[in-house]
Amino acid sequence: MSRAFVREGSGELDPLPDLPISPHPNYVTPRGLAALQARLAATQAQLAALRARTDRLDKLPEAAAERDIRYLEARLKSAILKMPPADTGTVGFGHAVTVAGPDGRETTYEITGEDEADPAQLRIAPHSPLARALLGAAVGDTVTWRRPSGTLEMTVVAIRCPGP
């Protein structure tokens, strides 16, 4: 086998490419800020444990942890803590919004920061199509959610500040 295409080196991995950072403002709720800080601490602890291994032949997990730490530090540096407005007259960032669909079924969504968004928990980012439809709406307003599968009209039933 020709050695022309074999890379000689120190055995160290090149840093993994950084994770993409969103171009949107990094608004966070108090819960979202605490979660980012906890994720950073956990990832730093994970990296320390990886570096303490006696068998360090596979350095990819360390490189991944280093990359994740760079991402989390960047997200924390750009975080803009935004408290949910105390006035629940209209939907704002951090509010929990209950809507009723055409069939009358009610669903409550919470508008959170991007890193905190989780569709399984009905937490949505402020720049998502649903959040954009809801922001600024008041109880009784009908909003139109433009989805890939078609538009859905919903009525805002309640707006509240969620608990911790």
ROGU-829624 format. One record per residue (C-alpha): residue in one letter; x negated, y negated, z. Coordinates in steps of 0.2 Angstrom, whole numbers, m for minus. Last residue first. Example, Ala and Ser with C-alpha at 12.3 -4.5 7.8 and 13.67 -1.06 7.14 Angstrom:
2
PT r    c1    c2    c3
PT S   m68     5    36
PT A   m62    22    39
This chain:
164
PT r    c1    c2    c3
PT P   205  m137   185
PT G   223  m141   183
PT P   230  m147   166
PT C   237  m165   164
PT R   254  m164   157
PT I   264  m166   141
PT A   281  m158   138
PT V   293  m153   124
PT V   284  m159   108
PT T   294  m153    94
PT M   286  m142    81
PT E   287  m142    62
PT L   276  m129    53
PT T   267  m131    37
PT G   261  m117    26
PT S   249  m102    28
PT P   234  m113    27
PT R   241  m123    41
PT R   248  m141    41
PT W   256  m144    58
PT T   270  m156    57
PT V   275  m165    73
PT T   293  m168    79
PT D   293  m181    94
PT G   304  m177   109
PT V   290  m179   121
PT A   277  m191   113
PT A   264  m189    99
PT G   248  m198   100
PT L   237  m182    97
PT L   248  m168    91
PT A   245  m167    73
PT R   227  m170    75
PT A   227  m156    88
PT L   235  m144    76
PT P   223  m148    62
PT S   208  m146    73
PT H   198  m162    77
PT P   202  m162    95
PT A   197  m144    98
PT I   210  m132   103
PT R   213  m122   119
PT L   227  m109   117
PT Q   217   m96   128
PT A   214   m85   113
PT P   211  m100   102
PT D   196  m105   113
PT A   190  m123   113
PT E   177  m126   127
PT D   163  m130   115
PT E   173  m141   104
PT G   180  m151   119
PT T   198  m148   124
PT I   216  m151   119
PT E   227  m138   128
PT Y   241  m129   119
PT T   257  m123   127
PT T   269  m113   117
PT E   288  m113   117
PT R   299  m102   106
PT G   314  m112   100
PT D   314  m103    83
PT P   308  m119    74
PT G   294  m120    86
PT A   294  m128   103
PT V   279  m137   109
PT T   271  m138   126
PT V   255  m150   127
PT A   241  m148   140
PT H   231  m164   140
PT G   212  m166   139
PT F   212  m178   124
PT G   228  m187   123
PT V   247  m183   119
PT T   258  m198   123
PT G   268  m203   139
PT T   256  m192   149
PT D   247  m207   157
PT A   234  m200   168
PT P   223  m199   152
PT P   212  m183   152
PT M   195  m188   158
PT K   182  m189   144
PT L   164  m184   148
PT I   154  m188   132
PT A   141  m174   129
PT S   127  m178   117
PT K   113  m172   130
PT L   124  m157   135
PT R   126  m151   118
PT A   107  m154   114
PT E   103  m144   130
PT L   115  m130   125
PT Y   108  m129   107
PT R    89  m128   113
PT I    94  m116   126
PT D   102  m105   113
PT R    87  m105   102
PT E    76  m100   117
PT A    88   m86   121
PT A    87   m80   103
PT A    68   m81   103
PT E    68   m71   119
PT P    79   m58   112
PT L    69   m57    97
PT K    53   m53   106
PT D    54   m34   105
PT L    37   m28   111
PT R    39   m36   128
PT D    38   m20   139
PT T    34   m26   157
PT R    49   m38   157
PT A    46   m54   166
PT R    49   m64   149
PT L    66   m57   147
PT A    71   m60   165
PT A    66   m79   163
PT L    76   m80   147
PT Q    91   m73   155
PT A    89   m86   169
PT Q    88  m100   156
PT T   103   m93   148
PT A   113   m92   164
PT A   108  m110   168
PT L   113  m116   151
PT R   130  m107   151
PT A   133  m115   169
PT Q   129  m132   162
PT L   141  m130   147
PT A   155  m123   158
PT A   153  m138   170
PT L   155  m150   155
PT G   170  m140   149
PT R   179  m141   166
PT P   175  m159   167
PT T   182  m161   149
PT V   170  m163   135
PT Y   169  m175   120
PT N   155  m171   108
PT P   158  m183    94
PT H   160  m173    78
PT P   145  m169    67
PT S   144  m152    75
PT I   127  m145    79
PT P   122  m130    69
PT L   112  m117    79
PT D    93  m120    77
PT P    83  m108    66
PT L    74   m94    76
PT P    56   m99    82
PT D    42   m90    73
PT L    39   m74    82
PT E    22   m70    90
PT G    12   m55    85
PT S    m3   m66    82
PT G    m3   m65    64
PT E    m6   m56    48
PT R     8   m56    35
PT V     9   m41    24
PT F    12   m46     6
PT A    m6   m44    m1
PT R   m10   m29    10
PT S    m7   m17    m5
PT M     0     0     0
